[in-house]
């Protein structure tokens, strides 16, 4: 099995481990006498840890040459914490276990992107990220379906067993990715050449030697295009995160069937849409790269091909990702209107499909766009952590914004408010088009 497939399958199996117990955590804790306030407090503390420690962990990913080892450690700790939580379901131990899972999850986001970039290089990064995302969503669907069936017949203990097995298989996949495959200069964005189109046979013997860059992490983080992306992602999650919970609450209020089976079905619909969207994004990047390569070869002299063709493809990818981010914000605006004006099961399904479109696009293009913006800076993963932190802040405030508007003014105005946030994000994103139009990698 080549490393492209290993990376994809690693994302498939680790998807369940990264989520911990997911929606089953609240059910498990309620069975052991936890109150709603205690469960909410645990979630708040773990979310805050994500926001506070995200950037330092991103910097760590850029600095370390032990990415594979640290990923394995995080997967092991997440699996161990989940299993230990089953045997010690106390408040303090649950808080520690969930903090550990959240902390490892924060590290894994930039670490997986760095591992992928260091192995496949900038040229194939977009296609591989799309494939990784598709497999990740497929893994979520698989584990959700398996967990649902097993929970019906064997109880919630089966969820812990499934998570542990997924963790073991993830560790096995990691053993297939040798450290010699990873170019750590490319993984952090210090490589500024398009020479990373190596085969699996040559990658062990080829490690690019580049001088250390002197750009400081926080100088790279405050690059204007990265700030634009951070604002857009903040607006996206501020609008997006509360939509589905509010829809479920409204359905319950109206007496619409919101049984566990139906909820599971809507999750599968959304994740299935994300798989399709991720694969389509990958196909789009692949076809555009082939077209630009063909045009570049026709229009350049032999000696100018490597540098000029590289710049041409980088600019073309930047334009594609800019358009896709705009589409994700626009569909979120439409999603808010659909949720506001239509009620019932049909509206929930449409909203879930649109959720899959938006999440599928952003999951693919955000790491790609960060890699394009900060290429040559040596701080790609710190930048990705910063962007994800901004998105996390938006998601943290989304529930309060939507909830209070729904409480005092009704669900219609709550959805219109969330749609307005998406519209503001779209307008801001369009305003920044000029800085993406004449794209040049960070230097």
TAVENUR-V187210 format. One record per residue. N is the residue number from 1. RES is the residue in one letter. NEAR is the number of other ideal C-beta (glycine too) atoms within 10 Angstrom. Layout:
N,RES,NEAR
N,RES,NEAR
//
This chain:
1,X,9
2,X,9
3,X,20
4,X,17
5,X,13
6,X,17
7,X,24
8,X,21
9,X,19
10,X,28
11,X,25
12,X,23
13,X,24
14,X,26
15,X,22
16,X,28
17,X,29
18,X,23
19,X,20
20,X,23
21,X,22
22,X,16
23,X,14
24,X,18
25,X,23
26,X,16
27,X,13
28,X,19
29,X,21
30,X,12
31,X,11
32,X,10
33,X,9
34,X,20
35,X,11
36,X,10
37,X,8
38,X,14
39,X,17
40,X,12
41,X,14
42,X,21
43,X,14
44,X,11
45,X,13
46,X,20
47,X,15
48,X,14
49,X,16
50,X,21
51,X,16
52,X,11
53,X,17
54,X,26
55,X,21
56,X,13
57,X,22
58,X,30
59,X,21
60,X,19
61,X,27
62,X,26
63,X,15
64,X,16
65,X,12
66,X,13
67,X,25
68,X,19
69,X,12
70,X,17
71,X,24
72,X,16
73,X,13
74,X,22
75,X,24
76,X,16
77,X,17
78,X,27
79,X,23
80,X,15
81,X,21
82,X,24
83,X,15
84,X,16
85,X,23
86,X,17
87,X,8
88,X,11
89,X,16
90,X,12
91,X,16
92,X,8
93,X,14
94,X,22
95,X,15
96,X,15
97,X,27
98,X,22
99,X,17
100,X,21
101,X,25
102,X,23
103,X,20
104,X,24
105,X,17
106,X,26
107,X,24
108,X,21
109,X,21
110,X,30
111,X,23
112,X,23
113,X,25
114,X,27
115,X,24
116,X,26
117,X,28
118,X,24
119,X,26
120,X,25
121,X,22
122,X,26
123,X,17
124,X,20
125,X,24
126,X,28
127,X,20
128,X,22
129,X,28
130,X,25
131,X,23
132,X,26
133,X,27
134,X,25
135,X,23
136,X,24
137,X,27
138,X,20
139,X,26
140,X,22
141,X,18
142,X,18
143,X,22
144,X,19
145,X,15
146,X,16
147,X,22
148,X,18
149,X,12
150,X,16
151,X,18
152,X,11
153,X,7
154,X,11
155,X,10
156,X,16
157,X,12
158,X,17
159,X,27
160,X,19
161,X,14
162,X,18
163,X,23
164,X,17
165,X,16
166,X,24
167,X,22
168,X,13
169,X,17
170,X,26
171,X,18
172,X,12
173,X,20
174,X,18
175,X,10
176,X,15
177,X,19
178,X,12
179,X,13
180,X,11
181,X,20
182,X,22
183,X,24
184,X,19
185,X,20
186,X,27
187,X,25
188,X,27
189,X,31
190,X,22
191,X,22
192,X,19
193,X,14
194,X,17
195,X,16
196,X,21
197,X,10
198,X,19
199,X,8
200,X,11
201,X,8
202,X,8
203,X,20
204,X,12
205,X,8
206,X,13
207,X,13
208,X,15
209,X,6
210,X,14
211,X,7
212,X,8
213,X,18
214,X,7
215,X,18
216,X,12
217,X,21
218,X,12
219,X,12
220,X,23
221,X,22
222,X,12
223,X,19
224,X,11
225,X,19
226,X,22
227,X,16
228,X,21
229,X,28
230,X,23
231,X,19
232,X,28
233,X,28
234,X,22
235,X,24
236,X,29
237,X,24
238,X,24
239,X,31
240,X,28
241,X,21
242,X,26
243,X,26
244,X,19
245,X,13
246,X,21
247,X,24
248,X,15
249,X,17
250,X,22
251,X,19
252,X,11
253,X,10
254,X,11
255,X,7
256,X,16
257,X,11
258,X,17
259,X,8
260,X,12
261,X,9
262,X,15
263,X,17
264,X,17
265,X,16
266,X,20
267,X,21
268,X,17
269,X,19
270,X,24
271,X,24
272,X,17
273,X,20
274,X,26
275,X,20
276,X,15
277,X,25
278,X,26
279,X,19
280,X,16
281,X,26
282,X,20
283,X,12
284,X,17
285,X,26
286,X,14
287,X,10
288,X,16
289,X,18
290,X,10
291,X,12
292,X,17
293,X,15
294,X,10
295,X,14
296,X,18
297,X,11
298,X,7
299,X,12
300,X,15
301,X,7
302,X,7
303,X,8
304,X,11
305,X,14
306,X,13
307,X,12
308,X,14
309,X,18
310,X,18
311,X,15
312,X,16
313,X,22
314,X,19
315,X,18
316,X,18
317,X,23
318,X,21
319,X,14
320,X,19
321,X,26
322,X,24
323,X,14
324,X,20
325,X,24
326,X,17
327,X,15
328,X,29
329,X,27
330,X,16
331,X,18
332,X,28
333,X,19
334,X,16
335,X,27
336,X,25
337,X,13
338,X,19
339,X,26
340,X,19
341,X,11
342,X,12
343,X,16
344,X,12
345,X,13
346,X,10
347,X,18
348,X,25
349,X,15
350,X,16
351,X,23
352,X,22
353,X,18
354,X,23
355,X,24
356,X,23
357,X,21
358,X,26
359,X,22
360,X,28
361,X,25
362,X,24
363,X,21
364,X,30
365,X,27
366,X,25
367,X,28
368,X,25
369,X,29
370,X,29
371,X,27
372,X,24
373,X,28
374,X,26
375,X,23
376,X,20
377,X,26
378,X,25
379,X,30
380,X,31
381,X,32
382,X,30
383,X,31
384,X,29
385,X,29
386,X,26
387,X,27
388,X,24
389,X,22
390,X,23
391,X,24
392,X,20
393,X,19
394,X,24
395,X,21
396,X,17
397,X,16
398,X,22
399,X,14
400,X,10
401,X,18
402,X,25
403,X,15
404,X,12
405,X,20
406,X,21
407,X,10
408,X,9
409,X,12
410,X,13
411,X,20
412,X,15
413,X,15
414,X,26
415,X,27
416,X,17
417,X,19
418,X,28
419,X,21
420,X,14
421,X,26
422,X,26
423,X,17
424,X,16
425,X,28
426,X,22
427,X,11
428,X,15
429,X,23
430,X,13
431,X,11
432,X,17
433,X,13
434,X,8
435,X,15
436,X,22
437,X,11
438,X,8
439,X,18
440,X,12
441,X,19
442,X,22
443,X,9
//
